[in-house]
Amino acid sequence: MKRLNIQDAITFTCIIIALFQFYTVTSPFPSFIQRYTHLALFLFLSFLLSIKKRPSSKLKSLSSMVLAVASLACIMYLVFMYPTRYIKYVEFTTQLSPFEVVLGLVILFLVLEAARRNIGAIFTGIIAFFLVCFVFGKLLGLHVHPIEDTVGLSIYTSIGLSSFILGISATYLTLFILFGSLVIASGMGEWLIALFTSILGHYTGGPAKVAVVASGIVGMISGSSVANVATTGSFTIPMMKRLGFPPERAGAIECVASTGGLIMPPVMAATAFVLAEFVSKPYAWVCLTAAVPAVLYYIGCFVQVHLDSVYLGIKGLPKEELPPLKGCLKKVYNIYPLVMIVIVLALGYTPLTAAFYGCIGTLPLLVVNRRKAALKYLVNGIRDGITATIPVAIACASCGLIVLTLNYLGWTIKLGTLASYIVGGSVTVLLVITMLFNLLLGMGMGSPTTAYIITVCTLGTALVRLGIEAYPVHMFAFYYSCLAPITPPVALSVIAACGIAGSKFWPTAFYSMRLAIIGFLIPFLFVFKPVVLFLNPEPSATAFGIVVSLFFAVGLAYGVGDLVNAVPQLKSRSSRSLYVKLAMDAACCALSIGLIPLPLSYSIWAVAALAVLFFFRLKLLKL
């Protein structure tokens, strides 16, 4: 089979999937039909892509084609028999036939194989482990579920593969990822880089600051830190290197800025939709509560980038190289798809409706910016968006199996009780364990959604048992699942940046973690100072909590950024003023971290101490 034919088939399938997603917005199907049709199409596309990746191996290409046809045929058979067999099984009026059991096992195999190819062996092994425990629970002292029950619950009910998690992928996630891809294809990303280059490019470390702001906005839309690094990084990283940033720092700045887009409203990472369903809150409300922490993340990154630029002596771009601001402002219409999303959400419409209108809103932008090539960019945008959704759709379906096993085996409560007992009731110790566990899952699976779900269903229940509100626990897990792409030893975003910057992996990864240190500590604010999530009904307490968190972010970023840059100076010169400088930086770090567990009523003293420290540091000592 020729490679060109496969490429055409992939493009055609992506267009069919996109049209199906648009059609379900205006003409909703029963959830079982919609979710399984969604899964069948993405499994089919997944195996088609495997043929394109290995065109030289005829045997592997043939096996992939067989799996593609089998996935479409088997799951669509389920869809067509929905009105009879599915309803009767759910109502316990009939049993599964041997054929239906075999069919269910084949579908489980197809999902696991697609997960192995698109997400990784570790993720697939975890799913298989949960299924084995579900069937052979007696070996672990658990309740035994026959194969028939396992297949029935996993395939023929709405609590297995076709759970609400797959429903989120079949509605919100696909359209929002498609929206991000169409926005990038329309040229909005290029316009944002040009706009912020004209505004910030001539300042100290200008290209780095452009990367922080522009990559944050583009990442907020695309929903993928790796894709964001690959797109905006191809512009910003060479620009930073040309002005004197070392390759490791240029790559790390882009990584941290791109990853922050996953936690920045209004178009947050795909995991945010799952979070909204778990806590039974509107997505717009989740976006509102996430606004302040996301701003703190970027403030911390921006402060450190400025300090690094000062120490490296990096100036801004020459004014003659800056894009004309007036020309950029004339194209301000590029922002209107994002504005449309915000307005639709603010008016109280569902995120699904907002994503639908956002996708439609990119079409005029494609015509204006791409002109005669608009159709080509539209098709490429659809193909890129749909193919980027494949691992998300497969992960969401697989996560349904994880939740099914955890609930039916009672592991959610048992693991929560065990974790509470092990830490002896210490909230702080359990928070640290949860952080490490969440980051480890996020690194190993490459799927923030999966890491978030497993963490919330296991250690999250233990945190709730210790008296922490449920929503801060969910946000705690959400943040660390989004930070996994910059956490070594895997750090997928760092790998992508190293390829563009030509930098070494470990220095880039460690520098990324240093820049994102605020992000790694912000989740602890959710637990100890939930006012940053607007969970306190008193406006005065909320306002003061935001001020405290702002001092925390600026103080820690300034202290860490200055300390790390000043310590190497001890080798070349050792003076009294330098030691005073380092001591004050260390005090900034200590006071800032101390603001996290300190009760809000006593935080004013730490804030006052930080303010005095800044005053002496910046004004009196002139350091």
Secondary structure, DSSP 8 states (H G I E B T S, - for coil): --HHHHHHHHHHHHHHHHHHHHHHHHS---HHHHHHHHHHHHHHHHHHHHHHH-TT-HHHHHHHHHHHHHHHHHHHHHHHTIIIIIHHHHTTSS---HHHHHHHHHHHHHHHHHHHHHT-HHHHHHHHHHHHHHHSGGGGTS----HHHHHHHHHSSTTTTTSHHHHHIIIIIHHHHHHHHHHHHHTHHHHHHHHHHHHHTTSTTHHHHHHHHHHHHHHHHH--HHHHHHHHHHHHHHHHHHTT--HHHHHHHHHHHHHHGGGSSSS--THHHHHHHHHT--HHHHHHHHHHHHHHHHHHHHHHHHHHHHHHT-----GGGS--HHHHHHTGGGGHHHHHHHHHHHTT--HHHHHHHHHHHHHHHHHHHHGGGHHHHHHHHHHHHHHHHHHHHHHHHHHHHHHHHHHHTTHHHHHHHHHHHHTTT-HHHHHHHHHHHHHHHHHHHS-HHHHHHHHHHTHHHHHHHTT--HHHHHHHHHHHHHHGGGSTTT-HHHHHHHHHHT--HHHHHHHHHHHTHHHHHHHHHHHH-GGGGT--S-HHHHHHHHHHHHHHHHHHHHHHHHHHHHGGGGGT---HHHHHHHHHHHHHHHHHHHTTTS-GGGHHHHHHHHHHHHHIIIIIS--
